[in-house]
Amino acid sequence: MKQSSEHILKCFATVFTVAILFMSCGDNYKRVGEEAVKPIFPQGVAQNFTLTYTESIEELSSQDSSKTRVIAVLTSPISEDFDNQSFKFRTFPKGLKVDFYDDKNQKSIITADYGIVYSQTSLIDLRGNVVIESHDGKKLETPQLFFDRKNNWIFTEETFTYTNPEDGTVMDGEGMDFNKDFSFFKAHKTYGLMTIKEEE
C-alpha cells in the first residue's frame, strides 16, 4: 500500500510539473511589421467591373431615367469590395479608367494602375502612372492623385508634368491642386523648362 501511494504521489508530481512547464511556455513574442497586420478579406470581388454615376437634372417623381445624366463611368478589370470593414472602401488592384462628363457632355479621362475609393469620406486615391486627359487636350501625369468627390477638387503632393496644348506649355513641378475641369489650378512648386507664349 505504501508503495502504491508513493507511486501515485510521483505520478501526481510529474503531471503537475509538466502542466507548469506547458503553462509557462506562453507565446509572449510581440509581432511587428507585416506579422502584426491581421489579414482582411473583401466581402465581394467583381470582374470586368463597370459603375455608372448619374445625377438627376430635376427631382424625380418616379423611376424615370430620362431625367438623369451620366457624370462618370468607372471601369476596371477587378474590383474588391471591403464594405464589411468599419472604415469602408473599395479597391481596384489591376487599375481603373474613369470617363468624366461635364455639363456640356464633354468627356475627360483618368487612368491609373491602382485605385481606392473610400466610401465614407468620398475620397478617391489613385496610384501608379496616373494620367488625366481633359476634353480640350490638357494632360496631367503624376504617380499619385487624390480626388475629393464632395468638393470636386483634385490634388497631389507628388511630382507632376502638366501639358497645355492651347498655350503650348509644359510644366514640371511638385504638388498641385485644381478643379476637375482644369479652369483653376495652383502648382505648389515648379521647376524645369517652361515655355510661355507671349501675347501679341
C-alpha positions as CSV (number, residue, x, y, z in Angstrom):
1,M,0.0,0.0,0.0
2,K,2.9,2.3,0.9
3,Q,4.5,1.7,-2.5
4,S,1.3,2.4,-4.5
5,S,0.7,5.7,-2.6
6,E,4.3,6.7,-3.3
7,H,3.8,5.8,-7.0
8,I,0.6,7.9,-7.1
9,L,2.4,10.8,-5.5
10,K,5.2,10.6,-8.0
11,C,2.7,10.5,-10.9
12,F,0.9,13.4,-9.5
13,A,4.2,15.4,-9.1
14,T,5.2,14.5,-12.7
15,V,1.8,15.6,-14.1
16,F,1.9,18.8,-12.0
17,T,5.5,19.6,-13.2
18,V,4.6,19.0,-16.9
19,A,1.5,21.2,-16.5
20,I,3.5,24.1,-15.0
21,L,6.0,23.7,-17.9
22,F,3.3,23.9,-20.5
23,M,1.7,26.9,-18.8
24,S,5.0,28.8,-18.7
25,C,5.5,28.2,-22.4
26,G,3.1,31.0,-23.4
27,D,3.6,33.0,-26.7
28,N,5.0,36.3,-25.4
29,Y,6.5,37.2,-28.8
30,K,5.4,40.7,-29.8
31,R,4.6,40.7,-33.5
32,V,5.7,43.7,-35.5
33,G,5.7,44.8,-39.1
34,E,3.8,42.6,-41.6
35,E,3.3,39.9,-38.9
36,A,1.2,42.3,-36.8
37,V,-1.3,43.1,-39.6
38,K,-4.4,40.9,-39.4
39,P,-5.4,39.8,-42.9
40,I,-8.7,41.3,-44.2
41,F,-10.8,39.8,-46.9
42,P,-13.3,41.5,-49.3
43,Q,-16.9,40.7,-49.0
44,G,-17.1,40.6,-52.7
45,V,-14.9,40.6,-55.9
46,A,-16.2,41.7,-59.3
47,Q,-14.6,41.1,-62.6
48,N,-15.0,43.4,-65.6
49,F,-16.5,46.0,-63.2
50,T,-18.4,49.0,-64.6
51,L,-20.0,51.6,-62.3
52,T,-22.0,54.5,-63.8
53,Y,-22.5,57.7,-61.7
54,T,-25.6,59.7,-62.6
55,E,-27.3,62.8,-61.3
56,S,-30.9,63.9,-61.8
57,I,-31.4,67.2,-63.7
58,E,-34.6,67.7,-61.7
59,E,-36.4,66.0,-58.8
60,L,-37.7,62.6,-59.9
61,S,-41.3,61.6,-59.1
62,S,-40.9,58.1,-60.4
63,Q,-38.1,55.8,-61.7
64,D,-37.9,58.0,-64.9
65,S,-34.3,57.6,-66.1
66,S,-34.8,60.1,-69.0
67,K,-34.3,63.0,-66.5
68,T,-30.9,61.9,-65.4
69,R,-27.5,62.4,-66.9
70,V,-24.3,60.4,-66.7
71,I,-21.5,62.3,-64.9
72,A,-18.9,59.5,-64.7
73,V,-18.3,55.9,-65.8
74,L,-15.7,53.8,-63.9
75,T,-14.4,50.6,-65.4
76,S,-11.8,48.1,-64.1
77,P,-10.8,44.5,-64.7
78,I,-11.3,43.7,-60.9
79,S,-13.0,45.5,-58.0
80,E,-12.7,44.3,-54.4
81,D,-15.5,45.4,-52.0
82,F,-14.4,46.0,-48.4
83,D,-17.7,47.4,-47.1
84,N,-17.6,44.7,-44.4
85,Q,-14.8,46.8,-42.6
86,S,-15.5,49.5,-40.0
87,F,-13.9,52.0,-42.4
88,K,-15.5,51.1,-45.8
89,F,-13.5,51.1,-49.0
90,R,-13.3,49.6,-52.5
91,T,-10.0,48.7,-54.3
92,F,-9.1,48.3,-57.9
93,P,-5.8,46.3,-57.8
94,K,-5.4,45.9,-61.5
95,G,-6.1,49.5,-62.4
96,L,-9.0,51.6,-63.5
97,K,-10.3,54.1,-66.0
98,V,-12.8,56.9,-65.3
99,D,-14.7,58.8,-68.0
100,F,-15.9,62.2,-66.6
101,Y,-18.6,64.2,-68.4
102,D,-19.1,67.9,-67.8
103,D,-22.4,69.9,-68.2
104,K,-21.8,70.1,-72.0
105,N,-21.3,66.3,-72.1
106,Q,-17.6,66.7,-73.0
107,K,-15.5,63.7,-71.8
108,S,-12.3,63.8,-69.8
109,I,-10.4,60.6,-68.9
110,I,-8.5,59.4,-65.9
111,T,-6.4,56.2,-65.8
112,A,-4.3,54.7,-63.0
113,D,-2.6,51.4,-62.2
114,Y,-4.3,51.1,-58.8
115,G,-7.2,52.8,-57.0
116,I,-9.0,53.0,-53.7
117,V,-12.4,54.6,-53.2
118,Y,-13.2,55.5,-49.6
119,S,-17.0,55.3,-49.3
120,Q,-17.4,57.2,-46.0
121,T,-15.1,60.2,-47.0
122,S,-15.9,60.4,-50.7
123,L,-12.2,60.4,-51.4
124,I,-10.5,58.5,-54.3
125,D,-6.8,57.6,-54.1
126,L,-5.2,56.9,-57.5
127,R,-1.7,55.4,-57.6
128,G,0.8,54.5,-60.3
129,N,1.0,56.2,-63.7
130,V,-2.0,58.4,-63.1
131,V,-2.9,60.3,-66.2
132,I,-5.7,62.9,-66.6
133,E,-6.6,63.9,-70.2
134,S,-9.3,66.7,-70.4
135,H,-11.6,67.1,-73.4
136,D,-9.6,70.0,-74.7
137,G,-6.3,68.1,-74.7
138,K,-4.8,69.2,-71.4
139,K,-2.9,66.4,-69.7
140,L,-1.6,65.8,-66.2
141,E,0.8,62.9,-65.3
142,T,1.7,62.0,-61.7
143,P,2.5,58.9,-59.6
144,Q,-0.4,59.6,-57.1
145,L,-3.5,61.7,-57.2
146,F,-6.4,62.3,-54.8
147,F,-10.0,63.3,-55.9
148,D,-12.4,64.8,-53.3
149,R,-15.8,64.0,-54.8
150,K,-17.7,66.2,-52.4
151,N,-15.8,69.3,-53.3
152,N,-14.9,68.3,-56.9
153,W,-11.3,69.0,-56.0
154,I,-8.2,67.1,-57.2
155,F,-4.8,67.3,-55.6
156,T,-1.4,65.7,-55.4
157,E,1.8,66.2,-53.3
158,E,3.9,64.2,-55.8
159,T,5.9,65.3,-58.8
160,F,3.8,66.1,-61.9
161,T,4.0,67.0,-65.6
162,Y,1.2,69.3,-66.9
163,T,0.8,69.8,-70.7
164,N,-1.4,72.5,-72.1
165,P,-1.6,72.4,-75.9
166,E,-3.7,75.6,-76.0
167,D,-0.8,77.6,-74.7
168,G,1.9,75.3,-76.0
169,T,3.3,74.9,-72.4
170,V,4.7,72.0,-70.5
171,M,5.2,72.5,-66.7
172,D,7.0,70.2,-64.3
173,G,6.5,70.6,-60.6
174,E,5.8,69.1,-57.2
175,G,2.4,69.4,-55.5
176,M,-0.7,70.7,-57.3
177,D,-4.4,71.2,-56.7
178,F,-7.2,72.1,-59.1
179,N,-10.8,71.7,-60.0
180,K,-11.9,68.8,-62.3
181,D,-12.2,70.9,-65.5
182,F,-8.7,72.5,-65.1
183,S,-10.2,76.0,-65.2
184,F,-8.4,76.8,-61.9
185,F,-5.2,75.2,-60.7
186,K,-2.4,76.0,-58.3
187,A,1.1,74.4,-58.5
188,H,3.0,74.4,-55.2
189,K,6.5,74.2,-56.7
190,T,7.5,74.3,-60.3
191,Y,10.9,73.6,-61.9
192,G,12.5,72.7,-65.2
193,L,11.8,74.2,-68.6
194,M,8.5,76.0,-69.1
195,T,7.6,77.6,-72.4
196,I,5.1,80.5,-72.2
197,K,3.6,82.2,-75.2
198,E,3.8,86.0,-75.3
199,E,0.7,87.9,-76.2
200,E,1.0,90.0,-79.3
